[in-house]
Amino acid sequence: MENNKEVIQAIKEYCFKHPGAYEAGPFNEYPICFKVMGKIFAQFNPVEKCYSITLKCEPDKTGLYRQNYPDRIVGGYHCPPVQQPYWNTVNLDIFSDMELLYQMIDEAYLAVICKFNKKEKAELGNLSKLEFKDTNGEDQDFALLCTKLDEALNELVGGLIQRSQYEQYNKRDSIHDVIVVYENGEPVGCGAFKMYDPDHAELKRIYVEPFYRNTGLGAELVRRLEARAKIKGYQWCMLETGKPMEAACHMYKKLGYKVMPNYGQYADMPDSICMERKI
């Protein structure tokens, strides 16, 4: 299969067509990984000398593909032995059947989501109705949602005066990486990050409209922000939340975040809780 921009773009677009799919870079620039709810289903390497795609596969099919297409399809070349029955690598330099490749991508996606429990499948159903847009701090829909976030926080912690000390750290003009979520063209959630230091991205302004809470959207925003931060070269994500935000703390802990000593500007703020996770 020819290694050119059109074919590479076609493969990427086909991966993105799957509900809830997004791009991540957990292994540096390449391979480009496609995930659904934090789980990898495809790893695409579009560069010369390593032009290939590694796909999740059910064990009863991995061997069959390898037998029918020797040399062109092999066990996941970079996978440890314990994962070999679950991944196949397709050598795209000598594999030319795009329809079969699309079928294998479909099967890779299904191999992942079939392992989801009932709650996760329901969350994926909710997420599949939404559109995720990459933007920046100047986005007007992001500004609207930030206003709603501030209003909710003011009510929760007792008013603007108590929160005035935090305002200087949440200014939108210092935030350049933003995700806004839409349903039927209406903004329903957002999240962002900014540079704290060369290794740490600081998550900011994560908000979900009340109707969409407990649907998995908050966790999905965090996962996608982490993926973008990793692509940009960050090794850690960190965040600050408040002691009254018990539900948020619980969500972050479920996603692997651990409480850390209050950092930087929050060091002397006793009502702040700071958390971090290696990405």
C-alpha positions in Angstrom: 0.0 0.0 0.0 1.5 3.3 -1.1 2.8 5.5 1.7 1.4 8.9 0.7 -0.6 11.7 2.3 -3.9 10.5 0.8 -3.7 7.0 2.1 -2.4 8.0 5.5 -5.2 10.5 5.8 -7.8 7.9 4.8 -6.6 5.5 7.5 -6.7 8.2 10.1 -10.1 9.4 9.1 -11.4 5.8 9.2 -10.1 5.4 12.8 -11.8 8.6 13.8 -15.1 7.5 12.4 -15.6 5.1 15.3 -17.7 6.5 18.1 -15.6 8.0 20.9 -12.3 7.6 19.1 -9.6 10.2 19.6 -5.8 10.5 18.9 -3.1 10.0 21.6 0.6 9.7 21.7 1.6 7.7 24.7 4.8 6.4 23.0 6.1 9.8 21.8 5.5 11.0 18.3 5.0 7.5 16.7 3.0 5.4 16.6 -0.1 7.5 16.5 -2.5 5.8 18.8 -6.3 5.8 18.5 -8.2 5.3 21.8 -11.7 4.9 22.9 -12.4 5.8 26.6 -8.7 5.6 27.3 -8.1 2.2 25.7 -6.0 1.8 22.5 -7.5 -0.1 19.6 -5.0 1.0 16.8 -1.4 2.1 16.6 -0.5 3.6 13.3 3.1 4.2 12.2 3.0 6.2 8.9 6.8 6.7 8.5 9.1 5.1 6.0 10.9 1.9 7.1 8.2 1.2 9.7 5.0 1.8 7.7 2.5 -0.3 9.6 -0.5 -0.5 11.8 -0.9 -2.6 14.9 -4.5 -3.6 15.7 -6.3 -5.1 18.7 -7.7 -8.5 17.7 -9.6 -11.3 19.3 -7.3 -14.3 20.0 -9.3 -16.7 17.7 -8.7 -14.3 14.8 -5.0 -13.3 15.3 -3.6 -16.6 14.2 -6.0 -16.9 11.3 -4.9 -13.6 9.9 -1.2 -14.5 10.3 -1.7 -17.8 8.5 -3.7 -16.3 5.6 -1.3 -13.3 5.1 2.2 -14.5 6.2 4.8 -11.8 6.3 2.2 -9.1 5.7 0.4 -9.7 9.1 2.4 -10.8 12.1 2.1 -10.7 15.8 2.3 -7.2 17.4 6.0 -6.6 16.7 6.5 -4.4 19.7 4.2 -6.2 22.1 5.4 -8.3 25.0 4.8 -12.1 24.7 1.7 -12.0 27.0 0.0 -9.5 24.6 1.0 -11.3 21.4 -2.3 -13.2 21.1 -4.3 -9.9 21.2 -2.4 -7.7 18.7 -1.5 -8.0 15.0 0.8 -5.8 13.0 0.0 -5.2 9.4 3.0 -4.3 7.2 1.5 -1.7 5.0 4.4 -1.7 2.5 3.3 -5.0 1.2 -0.4 -5.1 2.2 -2.8 -3.6 -0.3 -6.4 -4.5 0.6 -7.9 -1.4 2.0 -11.3 -3.0 2.6 -9.8 -5.8 4.6 -7.7 -3.2 6.6 -10.9 -1.3 7.4 -12.5 -4.5 8.5 -9.6 -5.2 10.8 -9.8 -1.7 12.3 -13.6 -2.3 12.9 -12.7 -5.5 14.7 -10.0 -3.8 16.7 -12.5 -1.2 17.9 -15.1 -3.9 18.8 -12.4 -6.0 20.6 -11.9 -3.1 23.0 -15.5 -2.0 23.5 -16.8 -5.5 23.9 -14.8 -5.7 27.1 -16.5 -2.6 28.6 -18.9 -3.2 31.5 -22.5 -2.1 31.4 -21.8 1.3 32.8 -18.9 1.9 30.4 -21.0 1.0 27.4 -23.7 3.4 28.6 -21.1 6.1 28.9 -19.8 5.4 25.4 -23.3 5.7 24.1 -23.6 9.1 25.7 -20.2 10.3 24.4 -21.0 9.1 20.9 -23.7 11.8 20.7 -21.2 14.6 21.4 -18.7 16.6 19.3 -15.3 17.5 20.8 -13.6 20.6 19.3 -10.0 21.6 19.9 -9.7 25.3 20.3 -8.0 28.0 22.5 -8.8 30.3 25.4 -10.2 33.0 23.1 -13.1 30.7 22.0 -16.4 32.4 22.9 -18.2 29.1 23.8 -15.3 28.3 26.2 -15.8 31.8 27.7 -19.5 31.1 28.2 -18.9 27.8 29.9 -16.1 29.4 32.1 -18.7 32.0 33.3 -21.1 29.2 34.2 -18.2 27.4 36.0 -17.4 30.5 38.0 -21.0 31.0 39.0 -21.3 27.4 40.1 -18.1 27.7 42.2 -19.2 31.0 43.7 -22.4 29.3 44.9 -20.6 26.3 46.1 -17.9 28.0 48.2 -19.9 31.0 49.4 -19.3 33.8 46.9 -16.9 35.7 44.8 -14.9 37.3 47.6 -13.8 33.9 48.9 -12.6 32.9 45.4 -11.0 36.1 44.4 -7.5 34.8 45.3 -7.8 32.2 42.5 -8.9 34.5 39.7 -5.4 35.4 38.6 -4.6 31.8 37.9 -7.6 31.1 35.7 -7.3 33.9 33.1 -8.3 32.6 29.6 -5.5 34.6 27.8 -2.9 32.3 29.5 -4.7 29.1 28.3 -3.9 28.0 24.8 -5.1 24.3 24.8 -8.9 23.9 25.1 -11.5 21.3 24.3 -15.2 22.4 24.0 -17.9 19.7 23.8 -21.1 20.1 21.9 -24.4 18.3 21.5 -26.5 19.4 18.5 -24.4 22.6 18.2 -24.8 23.6 21.9 -21.7 23.8 24.2 -22.2 21.4 27.1 -18.7 21.0 28.6 -15.1 22.2 28.4 -11.6 21.6 29.7 -8.2 23.0 29.2 -4.5 22.9 30.2 -1.6 25.2 30.3 2.1 24.9 30.8 3.2 24.8 34.5 6.8 23.8 33.6 8.4 21.8 30.7 7.3 18.5 32.2 4.0 19.4 33.8 0.7 20.5 32.2 -1.8 22.0 34.6 -5.4 21.1 33.9 -7.8 24.0 34.1 -11.4 25.1 33.7 -13.0 21.6 33.6 -16.8 22.1 33.5 -19.8 20.0 32.5 -23.4 21.3 32.3 -25.5 19.8 35.1 -27.7 17.7 32.7 -24.5 15.9 31.4 -22.9 15.1 34.8 -22.6 11.4 35.7 -22.5 10.5 32.0 -18.8 10.0 31.8 -18.1 13.3 30.1 -15.9 14.8 32.9 -13.7 11.7 32.8 -13.5 11.8 29.0 -12.5 15.4 29.0 -9.6 14.6 31.3 -8.5 11.6 29.2 -8.5 13.8 26.0 -6.7 16.6 27.7 -4.0 14.2 28.9 -3.7 12.8 25.4 -3.1 16.3 24.0 -0.7 17.1 26.7 1.3 14.0 26.0 1.5 14.7 22.3 2.9 18.1 23.2 5.7 16.5 25.3 4.4 16.8 28.8 5.1 13.9 31.2 2.7 14.8 34.0 -0.7 16.4 34.4 -1.5 18.3 37.6 -4.5 20.2 38.9 -5.9 22.1 41.8 -9.4 21.6 43.2 -11.1 22.7 46.4 -12.0 20.7 49.5 -15.8 21.3 48.8 -15.4 19.6 45.4 -15.7 16.1 46.7 -17.2 14.7 43.6 -14.4 16.1 41.4 -11.8 14.6 43.7 -13.4 11.2 43.5 -13.4 11.4 39.7 -9.8 12.4 39.6 -8.8 9.6 41.9 -10.6 7.0 39.8 -8.6 8.3 36.8 -5.3 7.7 38.7 -4.6 11.1 40.2 -3.0 11.2 43.6 -2.9 14.0 46.1 0.4 15.9 46.2 1.7 18.8 48.3 0.1 22.0 47.2 2.3 23.5 44.5 3.3 27.0 43.5 0.5 29.5 44.0 -1.6 27.1 46.0 1.1 26.3 48.6 -0.5 28.6 51.3 -4.1 28.0 50.4 -5.5 25.5 53.0 -8.8 24.9 51.1 -6.9 23.8 47.9 -6.3 20.1 47.1 -3.6 19.5 44.5 -3.3 16.3 42.5 -1.0 14.8 39.8 -0.7 11.8 37.5 2.1 10.6 35.2 0.7 10.4 31.7 
